[in-house]
Amino acid sequence: GLEETICTLRLKHNIGRSERADVFNPRGGRISTANYHTLPVLRQVRLSAERGVLYSNAMVAPHYTVNSHSVMYATRGSARVQVVDNFGQSVFDGEVQEGQVLMIPQNFVVIKRASDRGFEWIAFKTNDNAITNLLAGRVSQMRMLPLGVLSNMYRISREEAQRLKYGQQEMRVFSPGRSQGRRE
Amino acid sequence: QSPRACRLENLRAQEPVRRAEAEAGFTEVWDQDNDEFQCAGVNMIRHTIRPKGLLLPGFSNAPKLVFVAQGFGIRGIAIPGCAETYQTDLRRSQSAGSAFRDQHQKIRPFREGDLLVVPAGVSHWMYNRGQSDLVLIVFADTRNVANQIDPYLRKFYLAGRPEQVERGVEEWERSSRKGSSGEKSGNLFSGFADEFLEEAFQIDGGLVRKLKGEDDERDRIVQVDEDFEVLLPEKDEEERSRGRYIESESESEN
């Protein structure tokens, strides 16, 4: 039965095509994922990948990968990237340029913002079903917490907790924002 | 890390090696560097949370089992991808003149004797709703397949300025030589640039400083002063009586 199973396994999957994007924001960019659901052979090698395109000055929500490390290779443009560890210390704060590789350990939190030229990357993940957890935006940790918990966590009023929780309406890929406008 | 042979000739009953005091309780940890724990790839922690104490939300690199040795409370687990299924009753909040509407993920009550599961990488918080101390015995499996970093427990906090007592004695001494032992760490937002957080959350600089905990000296267990409001289903009896009320109220409705 090998010829019907192993020999006929699909061994390629295009994650570069824009019309197949899993996450898309017309002002921000797009992200596509290949995991064992979309390419079953990845279950055997226990790996997955993510393709991202950020338009000029757009941002990816602060996030971490729950169950894998990520190795990001910049395929085009550049971005300012910050990575923070469990001590709340910045372990990387710099520009990632085309051709460079950045390793982001499991659970370390990362934010990236594209330069004027935009930013494109491919990230390889050490789990066939890598799960990304977002910390800001419409589907994020902040949205999952009750207002009462938020106001006690940060010693803020209920109004401030509501702003913190519901202020960002976009998801995962954010359009160029307020601070960008201010710089301009 | 290169594996080292397990030395299991003389086993010892062990006490916690460190204790971190917090506003509304304290946390005790066993030594992560201990041979026996390293061999098994496990770690132990004990939280004692005073009444109205909130264990701040955070996630760690290993799955955990929590035994509730004493007391009762509620907890929230933020499971990625799941909907916020607990929602404000719009009609009630409007009639009460409340401007606040909220929705969040399921809140789970727990009591003495319960065993709670905390998956790796999933953030959770716990709150003591009782009149006595809440005592939680936490077991972390640091060599679990879900953990791909080193076999040390790393806790990532979303708020406060918790001291990283989970780290082993060796790492503790290393940082002590650098002069940072006992210093408060920041929460995970404290390492990011203000402008990034302003943009990501669409908030102003003042709120960013609070998010980063810049003027916050509180450790992982904080005191809740005001009434702690979360959406939680009423107890069965109250729910039944309320169910009858709704039934009669909606008789004339389509």
Chai-1 contact restraints between the chains, C-beta under 6 A:
chainA,res_idxA,chainB,res_idxB,connection_type,confidence,min_distance_angstrom,max_distance_angstrom,comment,restraint_id
A,P62,B,A200,contact,1.0,0.0,6.0,A-B,restraint_1
A,V66,B,G121,contact,1.0,0.0,6.0,A-B,restraint_2
A,N67,B,A146,contact,1.0,0.0,6.0,A-B,restraint_3
A,H69,B,Q148,contact,1.0,0.0,6.0,A-B,restraint_4
A,Q82,B,F192,contact,1.0,0.0,6.0,A-B,restraint_5
A,V84,B,L188,contact,1.0,0.0,6.0,A-B,restraint_6
A,V84,B,G191,contact,1.0,0.0,6.0,A-B,restraint_7
A,N86,B,R154,contact,1.0,0.0,6.0,A-B,restraint_8
A,N86,B,F156,contact,1.0,0.0,6.0,A-B,restraint_9
A,F87,B,Q164,contact,1.0,0.0,6.0,A-B,restraint_10
A,F87,B,S185,contact,1.0,0.0,6.0,A-B,restraint_11
A,G88,B,S185,contact,1.0,0.0,6.0,A-B,restraint_12
A,G88,B,G186,contact,1.0,0.0,6.0,A-B,restraint_13
A,G88,B,N187,contact,1.0,0.0,6.0,A-B,restraint_14
A,G88,B,L188,contact,1.0,0.0,6.0,A-B,restraint_15
A,G88,B,S190,contact,1.0,0.0,6.0,A-B,restraint_16
A,G88,B,G191,contact,1.0,0.0,6.0,A-B,restraint_17
A,Q89,B,G191,contact,1.0,0.0,6.0,A-B,restraint_18
A,S90,B,G191,contact,1.0,0.0,6.0,A-B,restraint_19
A,P105,B,I149,contact,1.0,0.0,6.0,A-B,restraint_20
A,Q106,B,Q148,contact,1.0,0.0,6.0,A-B,restraint_21
A,Q106,B,I149,contact,1.0,0.0,6.0,A-B,restraint_22
A,N107,B,N61,contact,1.0,0.0,6.0,A-B,restraint_23
A,N107,B,G121,contact,1.0,0.0,6.0,A-B,restraint_24
A,N107,B,F156,contact,1.0,0.0,6.0,A-B,restraint_25
A,V109,B,L188,contact,1.0,0.0,6.0,A-B,restraint_26
A,I111,B,F192,contact,1.0,0.0,6.0,A-B,restraint_27
A,I111,B,F196,contact,1.0,0.0,6.0,A-B,restraint_28
A,T126,B,Q148,contact,1.0,0.0,6.0,A-B,restraint_29
A,I131,B,P80,contact,1.0,0.0,6.0,A-B,restraint_30
A,N133,B,P80,contact,1.0,0.0,6.0,A-B,restraint_31
A,A136,B,A200,contact,1.0,0.0,6.0,A-B,restraint_32
A,A136,B,F201,contact,1.0,0.0,6.0,A-B,restraint_33
A,Q141,B,A78,contact,1.0,0.0,6.0,A-B,restraint_34
A,Q141,B,S123,contact,1.0,0.0,6.0,A-B,restraint_35
A,M144,B,A78,contact,1.0,0.0,6.0,A-B,restraint_36
A,M144,B,H104,contact,1.0,0.0,6.0,A-B,restraint_37
A,M144,B,Q105,contact,1.0,0.0,6.0,A-B,restraint_38
A,P146,B,H104,contact,1.0,0.0,6.0,A-B,restraint_39
A,P146,B,V230,contact,1.0,0.0,6.0,A-B,restraint_40
A,L147,B,D102,contact,1.0,0.0,6.0,A-B,restraint_41
A,G148,B,F228,contact,1.0,0.0,6.0,A-B,restraint_42
A,G148,B,E229,contact,1.0,0.0,6.0,A-B,restraint_43
A,G148,B,V230,contact,1.0,0.0,6.0,A-B,restraint_44
A,V149,B,W125,contact,1.0,0.0,6.0,A-B,restraint_45
A,N152,B,L54,contact,1.0,0.0,6.0,A-B,restraint_46
A,N152,B,V224,contact,1.0,0.0,6.0,A-B,restraint_47
A,M153,B,L56,contact,1.0,0.0,6.0,A-B,restraint_48
A,M153,B,A159,contact,1.0,0.0,6.0,A-B,restraint_49
A,Y154,B,A159,contact,1.0,0.0,6.0,A-B,restraint_50
A,Y154,B,K210,contact,1.0,0.0,6.0,A-B,restraint_51
A,I156,B,K210,contact,1.0,0.0,6.0,A-B,restraint_52
A,E160,B,L207,contact,1.0,0.0,6.0,A-B,restraint_53
A,R163,B,I203,contact,1.0,0.0,6.0,A-B,restraint_54
A,L164,B,I203,contact,1.0,0.0,6.0,A-B,restraint_55
A,G167,B,F201,contact,1.0,0.0,6.0,A-B,restraint_56
A,G167,B,Q202,contact,1.0,0.0,6.0,A-B,restraint_57
A,G167,B,I203,contact,1.0,0.0,6.0,A-B,restraint_58
A,Q168,B,F201,contact,1.0,0.0,6.0,A-B,restraint_59
A,Q168,B,Q202,contact,1.0,0.0,6.0,A-B,restraint_60
A,G177,B,E199,contact,1.0,0.0,6.0,A-B,restraint_61
A,S179,B,E195,contact,1.0,0.0,6.0,A-B,restraint_62
A,S179,B,E198,contact,1.0,0.0,6.0,A-B,restraint_63
A,S179,B,E199,contact,1.0,0.0,6.0,A-B,restraint_64
